[in-house]
Amino acid sequence: RGSWLDEADELAASCFACSSAFHPVKNRRHHCRRCGDTYCIGCSSRYQPLLLSGLETPQRVCDACYDAAARDN
C-alpha cells in the first residue's frame, strides 16, 4: 500500500463521486488506481489494465477514469 492510500483512508468520509457516506461494513472505501481518489463500490466497480503505469493486470478504477480511458483508446 502506498502512503497516499493511507492518507485517503483517513480523510475521506464519503464517496468522491456520489457523496455516499462510508461505513466499515455496509459501504467500504475503494481507491481508483488511476486517479487515487476514494469511491464506494458502486462508483468504482470496473477494472482495466493501466499500461502507462506498467500494470498489465486489470486494476480497480472509478467510472470516470474507466470512461476516460475508453475515450483515449
Contacts in CASP RR format, 6 or more apart in sequence:
PFRMAT RR
TARGET T0000
AUTHOR 0000-0000-0000
METHOD contacts of the structure
MODEL  1
RGSWLDEADELAASCFACSSAFHPVKNRRHHCRRCGDTYCIGCSSRYQPL
LLSGLETPQRVCDACYDAAARDN
4 36 0 8 1.000
5 31 0 8 1.000
8 29 0 8 1.000
8 31 0 8 1.000
8 36 0 8 1.000
8 37 0 8 1.000
8 38 0 8 1.000
9 29 0 8 1.000
9 38 0 8 1.000
12 22 0 8 1.000
12 29 0 8 1.000
12 38 0 8 1.000
13 21 0 8 1.000
13 22 0 8 1.000
14 20 0 8 1.000
14 21 0 8 1.000
14 22 0 8 1.000
15 22 0 8 1.000
15 27 0 8 1.000
15 38 0 8 1.000
15 39 0 8 1.000
15 40 0 8 1.000
15 43 0 8 1.000
16 37 0 8 1.000
16 38 0 8 1.000
16 39 0 8 1.000
16 43 0 8 1.000
16 62 0 8 1.000
17 39 0 8 1.000
17 40 0 8 1.000
17 43 0 8 1.000
17 62 0 8 1.000
17 63 0 8 1.000
17 64 0 8 1.000
18 40 0 8 1.000
18 42 0 8 1.000
18 43 0 8 1.000
20 27 0 8 1.000
20 40 0 8 1.000
21 27 0 8 1.000
22 28 0 8 1.000
22 29 0 8 1.000
22 38 0 8 1.000
22 40 0 8 1.000
27 40 0 8 1.000
27 41 0 8 1.000
28 40 0 8 1.000
28 41 0 8 1.000
29 38 0 8 1.000
29 39 0 8 1.000
29 40 0 8 1.000
30 38 0 8 1.000
30 39 0 8 1.000
30 40 0 8 1.000
30 41 0 8 1.000
30 44 0 8 1.000
30 60 0 8 1.000
31 37 0 8 1.000
31 38 0 8 1.000
31 39 0 8 1.000
31 44 0 8 1.000
31 60 0 8 1.000
32 38 0 8 1.000
32 39 0 8 1.000
32 44 0 8 1.000
32 60 0 8 1.000
32 61 0 8 1.000
32 62 0 8 1.000
32 65 0 8 1.000
33 50 0 8 1.000
33 53 0 8 1.000
33 55 0 8 1.000
33 59 0 8 1.000
33 60 0 8 1.000
33 61 0 8 1.000
34 50 0 8 1.000
34 59 0 8 1.000
34 61 0 8 1.000
34 62 0 8 1.000
34 65 0 8 1.000
34 69 0 8 1.000
35 61 0 8 1.000
35 62 0 8 1.000
35 64 0 8 1.000
35 65 0 8 1.000
37 62 0 8 1.000
39 62 0 8 1.000
43 62 0 8 1.000
43 63 0 8 1.000
44 60 0 8 1.000
44 61 0 8 1.000
44 62 0 8 1.000
44 63 0 8 1.000
45 63 0 8 1.000
46 60 0 8 1.000
46 61 0 8 1.000
46 62 0 8 1.000
46 63 0 8 1.000
46 66 0 8 1.000
47 58 0 8 1.000
47 59 0 8 1.000
47 60 0 8 1.000
47 61 0 8 1.000
48 58 0 8 1.000
48 59 0 8 1.000
48 61 0 8 1.000
48 66 0 8 1.000
48 69 0 8 1.000
49 55 0 8 1.000
49 56 0 8 1.000
49 57 0 8 1.000
49 58 0 8 1.000
49 59 0 8 1.000
50 59 0 8 1.000
50 61 0 8 1.000
61 69 0 8 1.000
END
